[in-house]
Amino acid sequence: MIFFLLNRGRERVRGGGEAGVGTLKGERRPGGEEMVPRQQTAGMLGMLAGLSLAVLFVVYITSGASPQTFADPAKALPYVTENAARLRAIAVLAAVTVVLATFFVAGLAGRLRERAPTRATGVLYFGLLGIAGHGLGALVWWGAVPAVVARAAMDQVAASHAWVATNALSIALDGFGNLFTGLTILLAGWALVAGGASALGWYGVVAGILTALTTIIPGSTALVVGSFVLPVIFLLWAGSWLRTAR
C-alpha cells in the first residue's frame, strides 16, 4: 500500500534556489529538477505514521514497563525475557513509523517553504535527524533484545552488564530523536501560525517544546508518555491538514 501511494504521489518539480524548493505543482524555474512528495500523499502517510505510532504506544504501555523498569537490570532482565516478542514488535512498528514519517516531513517542509523558508528548512533537516535517532533506536532494540535474552540464559551477570550498555545507548538515541522531533514540531507549528493555521500551529509550538524536554528530563514518566502522545496527535492533525490544504 505504501509503495502504491508513493508511486501515485511522486511528482517531478522543476526548480532552482529557495523559491523552487517546495513547489508542489510542477512549476518551471531555472536551475534543475527536484523530487518532492505529492502534498496529499505526504499528508496521508503522515496520518498513517500517527496511527502506527499510536499502536506502538499501546503495545508499549500495556506491557506495564516504565523507564524505571529498564534502568534496573534486576527488573529489566526478567521483563525483557518475558516480553522479547513484544519488544521486537515495538521495534518493527517504530521502523514502519520512521519510513512513513520521512515522506510526511518532506511534504510538510515543501508546503511550508513558500511563506516560511527558514523554518521549513529546519523542519526538513531537524525532522530527518529526529527520524534517524528513532530509527537507530529501533535497530538497537531489534538486535539487542534477543542477544541479551540468550546471554541471560547462560550468564546473568554478563547479561546485566550488557543490558546496562543497551539501555544507555537506547536512552541516548531516543533522546537525540526526541530532541530533534520536538524541534521539528516546534518549527512546523511556528510556521503554521505564520501561515494562518493558528490552532494546529500553537499546538505544534507547545507539543514541540514538551517533546524536546524529554531529552533534558529523561526519567520523567509523564514526559515519556507525552513523547508518544503529542507526536501522534500532531501527525494525525498535520497530516489531515496537509491533505486538504490549498
C-alpha distance (Angstrom), angle and dihedral (degrees) to the residues before:
residue distance angle dihedral
M1 . . .
I2 3.80 . .
F3 3.79 93.3 .
F4 3.81 91.1 46.0
L5 3.81 90.1 55.2
L6 3.79 92.2 45.9
N7 3.79 93.4 49.9
R8 3.78 90.5 50.3
G9 3.78 94.4 42.2
R10 3.78 102.1 44.5
E11 3.81 110.7 109.7
R12 3.75 132.0 -177.1
V13 3.79 114.8 -129.0
R14 3.73 123.9 -168.1
G15 3.79 109.8 -148.2
G16 3.75 145.4 131.4
G17 3.77 130.0 -161.8
E18 3.78 125.8 4.2
A19 3.79 96.5 -48.1
G20 3.80 93.8 58.3
V21 3.80 97.4 46.8
G22 3.78 110.1 90.8
T23 3.80 95.8 18.9
L24 3.79 103.2 142.2
K25 3.79 101.3 -171.3
G26 3.78 101.6 65.7
E27 3.80 95.2 -102.2
R28 3.78 116.1 -178.2
R29 3.79 115.5 -121.3
P30 3.79 131.2 164.7
G31 3.75 115.8 -97.1
G32 3.78 118.6 47.3
E33 3.79 143.9 -54.9
E34 3.76 136.4 -69.1
M35 3.78 136.1 -170.7
V36 3.81 117.2 -132.4
P37 3.81 129.4 167.3
R38 3.77 117.8 -104.8
Q39 3.80 108.9 -99.1
Q40 3.80 96.4 -123.1
T41 3.81 91.9 46.6
A42 3.81 92.3 49.3
G43 3.80 89.6 50.6
M44 3.79 92.0 50.4
L45 3.80 91.8 49.1
G46 3.81 89.4 49.1
M47 3.79 90.2 54.8
L48 3.81 90.5 48.0
A49 3.82 88.5 50.3
G50 3.80 88.9 53.3
L51 3.81 91.5 51.3
S52 3.81 91.3 47.6
L53 3.79 91.4 50.4
A54 3.81 90.5 47.5
V55 3.83 90.9 54.1
L56 3.82 89.4 47.1
F57 3.81 90.1 53.0
V58 3.82 92.6 49.6
V59 3.82 91.5 49.3
Y60 3.82 89.8 49.4
I61 3.80 99.4 43.1
T62 3.84 94.7 46.3
S63 3.80 90.2 57.5
G64 3.80 91.1 71.3
A65 3.82 93.5 -124.6
S66 3.80 125.3 141.8
P67 3.82 135.9 177.8
Q68 3.80 87.5 -95.8
T69 3.82 90.6 57.1
F70 3.80 92.3 55.6
A71 3.80 93.0 43.6
D72 3.82 93.6 61.3
P73 3.84 114.0 63.4
A74 3.82 90.7 -158.9
K75 3.82 88.9 62.4
A76 3.79 98.1 29.9
L77 3.82 99.0 56.3
P78 3.84 96.1 56.3
Y79 3.80 89.4 43.5
V80 3.82 93.8 49.7
T81 3.81 91.7 46.0
E82 3.80 92.3 52.0
N83 3.82 95.5 41.0
A84 3.80 103.1 36.7
A85 3.82 93.0 122.8
R86 3.80 91.5 48.1
L87 3.81 92.2 50.6
R88 3.80 92.0 49.8
A89 3.82 89.1 49.4
I90 3.81 87.8 53.4
A91 3.81 88.9 52.3
V92 3.82 90.8 52.2
L93 3.80 92.1 48.3
A94 3.80 89.6 49.1
A95 3.80 90.6 52.3
V96 3.83 91.1 49.9
T97 3.80 90.6 49.3
V98 3.81 91.0 50.0
V99 3.82 92.4 52.1
L100 3.80 93.3 49.0
A101 3.81 94.3 43.1
T102 3.82 92.1 53.1
F103 3.80 92.2 67.1
F104 3.80 92.1 40.7
V105 3.81 91.7 55.0
A106 3.81 91.6 49.2
G107 3.80 91.8 49.1
L108 3.80 94.0 45.6
A109 3.80 92.3 49.3
G110 3.80 90.2 49.7
R111 3.80 91.1 51.5
L112 3.81 93.9 48.5
R113 3.81 97.1 44.2
E114 3.80 98.1 83.6
R115 3.82 95.3 62.7
A116 3.81 100.8 23.5
P117 3.83 109.3 24.8
T118 3.82 97.3 165.7
R119 3.80 94.5 48.2
A120 3.79 90.9 43.7
T121 3.80 89.8 54.6
G122 3.81 88.4 53.1
V123 3.81 90.3 49.0
L124 3.82 90.6 54.1
Y125 3.80 100.2 44.8
F126 3.81 98.9 33.4
G127 3.80 87.6 46.6
L128 3.79 92.2 53.8
L129 3.81 90.7 47.8
G130 3.81 91.1 51.2
I131 3.79 90.8 47.9
A132 3.82 90.2 50.2
G133 3.82 91.6 52.5
H134 3.80 93.5 50.4
G135 3.80 92.0 42.3
L136 3.80 92.2 54.4
G137 3.80 89.5 45.4
A138 3.80 89.6 55.4
L139 3.80 89.9 49.6
V140 3.82 90.5 52.9
W141 3.81 91.3 53.2
W142 3.79 92.1 46.3
G143 3.79 93.6 52.3
A144 3.79 103.4 30.4
V145 3.80 102.3 47.6
P146 3.84 97.6 65.0
A147 3.81 90.7 41.2
V148 3.81 92.6 52.8
V149 3.82 92.0 44.9
A150 3.80 90.9 51.7
R151 3.80 91.9 48.3
A152 3.81 92.0 47.5
A153 3.81 89.8 59.3
M154 3.82 89.5 59.3
D155 3.81 107.2 27.4
Q156 3.80 122.2 14.1
V157 3.81 93.9 -172.7
A158 3.81 94.0 53.5
A159 3.80 90.1 43.9
S160 3.82 90.3 52.9
H161 3.79 91.1 52.7
A162 3.81 90.8 46.6
W163 3.79 90.7 50.0
V164 3.82 92.8 51.7
A165 3.82 89.2 54.8
T166 3.82 93.0 44.4
N167 3.79 92.8 49.6
A168 3.81 92.5 47.5
L169 3.82 91.1 51.5
S170 3.79 91.3 46.2
I171 3.82 91.7 50.8
A172 3.81 90.7 49.8
L173 3.81 94.2 49.3
D174 3.80 94.4 43.7
G175 3.80 89.9 46.4
F176 3.80 90.1 52.4
G177 3.81 89.9 47.2
N178 3.81 94.0 47.6
L179 3.80 92.8 47.6
F180 3.79 94.6 54.4
T181 3.79 93.8 36.8
G182 3.79 88.1 54.3
L183 3.79 91.9 48.6
T184 3.81 89.5 48.7
I185 3.80 92.9 52.8
L186 3.81 90.7 44.0
L187 3.82 94.0 52.3
A188 3.80 92.1 42.9
G189 3.80 89.9 51.5
W190 3.80 91.5 48.7
A191 3.80 90.9 50.6
L192 3.81 91.7 46.4
V193 3.81 91.2 52.8
A194 3.82 89.1 52.4
G195 3.81 89.1 49.0
G196 3.80 94.7 52.6
A197 3.85 101.3 -100.6
S198 3.78 90.3 116.6
A199 3.83 101.9 162.7
L200 3.81 94.4 49.4
G201 3.79 90.3 38.7
W202 3.79 96.4 53.9
Y203 3.79 90.1 44.9
G204 3.80 88.0 54.1
V205 3.80 92.2 50.7
V206 3.82 93.4 51.9
A207 3.82 95.0 39.3
G208 3.80 91.5 47.9
I209 3.80 93.0 53.5
L210 3.81 93.1 47.5
T211 3.82 92.7 46.8
A212 3.81 91.8 50.5
L213 3.82 89.8 49.7
T214 3.82 88.7 65.3
T215 3.80 87.4 75.8
I216 3.81 92.8 51.8
I217 3.83 94.0 45.2
P218 3.84 102.5 31.2
G219 3.81 97.7 166.9
S220 3.80 97.6 57.5
T221 3.80 111.1 113.6
A222 3.81 91.4 -161.3
L223 3.80 92.1 54.6
V224 3.81 91.6 45.1
V225 3.81 89.1 55.3
G226 3.80 89.2 45.2
S227 3.80 91.3 52.4
F228 3.82 86.8 64.6
V229 3.80 102.7 34.8
L230 3.82 99.3 43.0
P231 3.85 95.4 52.3
V232 3.83 90.1 44.6
I233 3.79 90.8 57.5
F234 3.81 91.8 44.5
L235 3.81 93.5 49.5
L236 3.81 92.3 49.7
W237 3.80 95.1 43.1
A238 3.81 97.9 40.7
G239 3.80 91.3 41.7
S240 3.80 90.3 54.4
W241 3.81 90.7 46.4
L242 3.80 91.8 49.5
R243 3.81 91.8 51.0
T244 3.80 93.3 53.7
A245 3.83 103.3 30.5
R246 3.79 116.8 114.6
